[in-house]
Amino acid sequence: MKKISIIILLLFLSFTVFGITLEEILDKYEATASIPNLSTTLSVKLISANGEIREIKAQAYQKTINRDLVSRLFLFDFPPSIRNTGLLINSFLNGDENVMWIYLPAVKRVKRIALATSGGGYFMGSDFSYSDFISKNRDDYIQEYLGEVVLDGTPCYAVREYGKTLKQKQDMKVSYMINYYRKDDFIMFGRDFYDLAGELLKEYRVKDSAVLGQYIYPTVIQMTNVQTGHSSLIEMTNLSTDVIPDRYFATRYLKNR
Amino acid sequence: MKRIVVLISFILVLLITGGSLFAIDFFGTLFTDYYGDIEPSASYENLRGRLFFQPTISGGLFDYALEYEVSANIYYDLFTDPGYTMPENILKEAYLSAFFENFDLSVGQKIVSPGMTDVFSPLNNINGEYVNKLSLDDSFEGKRADLLVQLQYYPGFDDSFQLVVVPFPRPDYEPDKTISMVYSGIDADFIFKSDPYLTDTGSSVFLAYNHFSPGFDLQLNYSYYTEQTPNFDLSGLSYSSILTGAGNTIYTRNHTFGGSYGTSFKGLALVEELAVNLTEDFLGERIGIKNSDITLNSQITGTLPGGTFAQVNLVYQYIINFNQGSTAFPEPVETKLEDELNGFFNQPVEHIAFIIIHLQNSFLNDKLYLALNAGYFYPQVYIAPRAAFALSDKMTIEAGADIKTGAPSDKFLARGNQEDNYYIRLKFEF
């Protein structure tokens, strides 16, 4: 009986921490981050280990179309080689395959593509992967509460997250992630990615955030590949949560913005 | 016609010089490149040494009720004659577009690209192209814009109907020239003459229905148009112990109908494109006119292990009523003429099948780009490696080669670049 009580106590402790459960942490994170409409001007600085900086600029739009579909639109402005290129990503939370279309101004054609894993799966040469921009159903992943930690001087809840299947891990090239949810507002303040060999691969850190009504959104994010020393800094300006017309997420807008 | 060209050039110069003062956006590409001939059976030759400028001005008028874009191609070439852009080719595109609730309207000189496959799309037939390009994938010498009206109607987000009317089609561009065919029993000329705009062949009309949705993409097309590749009027040839006289280029009309279907499947993007092209000589009786054909192009796009982007195109073409033509000329003259003209029309055999592979990957966080285009056109293999290194956000150095196995074609009417080459290019984009 004593053993059973200890097991029950351990199970309880694994899901609750000082009155908060793993589910509450994740629910509160989703409540702060799940913005139905978000538009922003995006700058991605690619910073090499020797300090050389290149930059990508784009207009970005994100909208939750319905409970199963989140659409994202990137309209690139810089560098000149990708000016007027558009990328439309439909991510499905019900398990359907994600769909991407790209508009290539050089040939004036919208093309269905499968970019998610090309180029190592990295978004426009940055340290962010396409996977980082695609919404996921949290039920498709396993989360384990690890406890409270202090990350860069900020108290956080640490949660280990990993795919349920080997294929999920292989697709993401990540065996597991440690997510750090800031205690005071539940935004994902940090995330450490561990490669398939279990070595630390990338560190995601929020450098700044903005309060948008009931939502809190990271506006400056640094992703550092600790294995190469390369990092990418996303800066978002002109944030808006105004309703974005559905027509923005059609191929017509991709080519006639 | 010269007046039209001069007028267009004048407007362009005004727009480029004055336009930058009020343009919403002014951008472009400036590059210098060098092509060298590395055909094993020929001596080394300088093929091209260009300083090339492609400026573009785009913006909106009346609070973006109207949008415009004007672009130009201007080059000076050290090694070719003439060494500068022909006046009719300076204006790349110049069009106005208006966007309404349910339809878009564009008027002007514009490139429009129907079809879904990226290479050898049989439905991409609105614009002609530059024939003498040294690299098949050179985007600066690809399609040639036409003066057109484009109307697109959108009943919903997923569907659209498109009508394109080209009142004065532009043929493929190859400089005026005369090719003397001297062969056993033949001493004749073939005269290539192409006006900048074809004013006497009638308007070209292109209709398309487009559907884009997560499940599938669909395009259905019909067109009745002037074929941009020339045919030949052989009435100027006569035989009296030897074939003499001249064959002249003419432009005829085609019906093309077909469709494309695209979908995603387990991380792959798949496209199937089918087109039936009916020429003016369906029965294949006139050897100077291209035969009708049926083309099927299957395209598979995906990612290989290691993150290499890969695309494969399998193309099959059936030439309808192949080799049914006859002439009043005796053998071996008739056979030689047929052989030459079938080669010119890219219809050398009744069943044509080839495969094209494109591989690309980026390294050093997209600073280094490597690609390979390869094609198997029995019995020849085409290999085109490409490399590009970003010196900065705006400056790129590129290099590549275009290599075909086997000897260059020995046909008098062989079209396009026949010899192996390599190139290096320094490109600045702003």
Interface residues (C-beta under 8 A of the other chain):
Chain A: L46 S48 R54 E55 F78 P79 P80 S81 R83 N90 F92 D96 E97 V99 W101 A106 V107 K108 R109 V110 K111 R112 I113 A114 L115 A116 T117 S118 G119 G120 G121 Y122 M124 G125 S126 D127 H230 D246 R247 F249 A250 T251 R252 N256
Chain B: F27 T29 S97 F99 D104 I111 V112 S113 M116 D118 S139 G142 Y154 F157 D158 S160 F212 P214 D217 G262 T263 S264 F265 K266 G267 L268 A269 V271 T301 G302 T303 G306 G307 T308 F309 N361 S362 N365 D366 K367 A390 S392 D393 K394 T396 E429 F430
